[in-house]
């Protein structure tokens, strides 16, 4: 339905990156943008999604939230292995309490891992969010 309506999708995938990759790889048509919500997979798995042929890989974004993803021992290596142009910042909070704090902390972490500034990460991830929501594929990736 998302393909037909040209709408982005958010995918919640827990311990099933391989099966999810197989699912997307087998599809001829994909939604215009796909967010892997609070992504808990490895950097290698993310690279497999990003390397899907025929422009399919450009459609993938990987979201990270402070309250969920910081529990993972591989968070740093995963963030390091994903280009900034494919990262989304998420809150994943059940309420609006501390959303801004969590987003700021995740932005700081991503900036530290990618050895850049918070302003650059904020700008790039904002653009990524807009591209995802408006289904505009990045051109030079």
C-alpha positions in Angstrom: 0.0 0.0 0.0 2.9 2.4 0.8 4.3 1.8 -2.6 1.0 2.5 -4.3 0.3 5.6 -2.3 4.0 6.7 -2.4 4.2 7.1 1.3 7.2 6.5 3.6 7.1 3.6 6.1 8.7 3.1 9.5 9.8 -0.4 10.2 10.1 -1.9 13.7 12.5 -4.8 13.4 13.8 -6.6 16.4 16.4 -9.4 16.0 15.3 -10.0 12.4 17.6 -7.9 10.2 18.4 -10.8 7.9 14.7 -11.7 7.3 13.9 -8.0 6.8 16.7 -7.6 4.3 15.5 -10.7 2.4 12.0 -9.2 2.4 13.1 -5.9 0.9 15.6 -7.5 -1.5 12.8 -9.7 -2.9 10.5 -6.8 -3.7 10.5 -5.2 -7.1 8.9 -2.1 -5.7 9.6 -0.4 -2.4 8.1 2.6 -0.6 9.8 5.9 -1.5 11.5 6.1 2.0 12.0 3.5 4.7 13.0 4.3 8.3 14.4 1.5 10.4 12.9 2.6 13.7 15.3 2.6 16.7 17.7 0.5 14.7 19.3 -2.2 16.7 21.1 -4.1 14.0 24.8 -4.0 13.1 26.6 -1.6 10.8 27.2 -4.5 8.4 23.4 -5.2 8.2 22.8 -1.5 7.6 25.3 -1.5 4.8 23.5 -4.4 3.2 20.3 -2.3 3.2 22.2 0.7 1.8 23.8 -1.3 -0.9 20.6 -2.8 -2.3 20.8 -2.3 -6.1 18.7 -0.1 -8.4 18.5 2.8 -6.0 16.7 0.8 -3.4 19.4 1.4 -0.8 19.0 5.2 -1.0 15.6 4.8 0.4 16.8 3.6 3.8 17.2 5.7 7.0 18.2 4.4 10.4 16.7 5.9 13.4 18.4 6.1 16.8 16.8 7.0 20.1 18.6 7.7 23.4 16.1 5.8 25.6 16.3 2.6 23.4 19.5 2.4 21.5 21.9 3.3 24.3 21.2 -0.1 25.8 23.1 -1.8 23.0 26.8 -2.6 23.2 27.2 -2.1 19.5 25.6 1.3 19.2 28.9 3.2 18.6 30.1 0.9 15.9 26.7 0.8 14.3 26.4 4.6 14.2 30.0 4.9 12.9 29.2 2.6 10.0 26.2 4.5 8.8 26.6 7.7 6.7 25.2 10.8 8.4 22.9 11.2 5.3 21.0 8.1 6.4 20.6 8.7 10.1 17.5 9.9 11.8 17.2 11.1 15.4 14.2 9.7 17.3 12.8 10.1 20.8 10.8 6.9 21.2 9.4 8.2 24.5 5.9 7.2 25.7 5.3 10.8 26.6 6.6 14.2 25.7 8.7 14.4 28.9 12.4 14.8 28.1 12.1 14.4 24.4 14.2 17.5 23.7 16.9 16.3 26.2 17.0 12.8 24.6 17.2 14.2 21.0 20.0 16.5 22.1 22.0 13.7 23.8 21.6 11.5 20.7 22.7 14.3 18.5 25.8 14.8 20.7 26.6 11.1 20.5 26.3 10.9 16.7 28.4 14.1 16.4 31.1 12.5 18.6 31.1 9.2 16.8 31.3 10.9 13.4 33.8 13.4 14.7 31.9 16.4 13.6 29.9 19.2 15.3 26.4 19.0 16.9 25.3 21.8 14.5 26.3 19.7 11.5 24.5 16.6 12.8 21.5 18.6 13.6 21.4 20.1 10.2 22.0 16.9 8.3 19.5 14.8 10.4 16.9 17.6 10.0 17.3 17.4 6.2 17.1 13.6 6.4 13.8 13.9 8.3 12.4 16.3 5.8 13.5 14.1 2.9 12.0 11.0 4.6 8.7 12.7 5.3 8.5 14.3 1.9 9.9 11.2 0.1 12.7 13.1 -1.7 15.5 10.7 -2.5 19.0 12.0 -1.9 20.6 12.6 -5.3 24.3 12.2 -4.7 24.5 9.1 -2.6 
